[in-house]
Amino acid sequence: MLNLTDLASVPSAHLAPFTDQLRLAVAAYLTRFTGTSRRCTESDLRCYLAWCVEYGLDPLAAQRPHLELYIRWMQEICRFKPSTVSRRFSVAAGFYRTCALDGVLEHSPAEHVRRPAVPAESPTLGFTHLQFEALLTAARESRNPCDFALVAMLGLLGLRIFEATAADITDLGEEHGHRVLRVCGKGTKVVLIPLPPAVGRAIDRAVGPRARGSILLNSRGARMDRHAATRRLRRLGGAAGIQVARAHSHMLRHTFVTTMLDAGVDLRDVQITARHADPRTTMRYDRARQNLDRHPNYILAAYMASGT
């Protein structure tokens, strides 16, 4: 069987061409996705196709050993985290599954590939309760009104960064007596997020007299993107005295989930609020699920106290 050294020795003259059949197969797979999901899937699939081109492999002629080598390349050469390897390989596997459904291939070469184990806990660390409070204080005291709105939307509403930066003023409204924000999430699913008073005030302060446009603006007055948001969060973290290497927006969503779990909110309610399709995704965020203070044995003993 070929190994990484053998593949690396393939001369560039043998690069596999992108045939019309391959282009059509790629287009047929990507049409299954929309919005952000499509962009992320296209990016991961491009990584696999670029690997095939680099090693002179026709993607439609790939076999199981080739895909095993692709996983090893991501692990040993690129040093990707297990979750990244699993996600990128899942995209390649989905591509071949679609090819088999469309009759392009007789079967998927990814069917029996050994996938890397993904840790039960999320590798992303959120802020502690005290760090989150310090970050909120620094954002509230910032001269840029969008700072507090950004931290509130990510940490108190649990929005994903693309959801927060895509939110417009016209997405604000009322529903059954509640002030809400209309959010377009993964898979273009539209949900109404209720706004607690503090978050509503933060958004109002960021919007000011404007009647339309993006809620969050960058320093030039244009729509804030994820890169500008990350820079703002790192500045706020420094102002709050938080010693965290490379703080990023997803840490606030992680904090949103773990803080609710620490506060005793039921796992099912947290899952619904975070809009996780699988409760196991929510559990991966629960860094304190091994905390002995919350062990069910204490609850059972207290419940049966009258009989012991």
ABEGO torsion letter per residue (X at the ends): XBBAAAAAABBAAABBBBBAAAAAAAAAAAAABBEAAAAAAAAAAAAAAAAAAAAGBBAAABBAAAAAAAAAAAAAAAGBBAAAAAAAAAAAAAAAAAAAAAGABABBAAAABBBBBBBABBABBBBBAAAAAAAAAAAAABABAAAAAAAAAAAAAGBBAAAAAABBAAABBBBGGBBBBBBBBBGGBBBBBBBBAAAAAAAAAAAEABABEBABBBAAGBBBBAAAAAAAAAAAAAAAGBBBBGBBAAAAAAAAAAAAAAAGBBAAAAAAAAGBABAAAAAAABAAAABAAABAAAAAAAAAAAAX
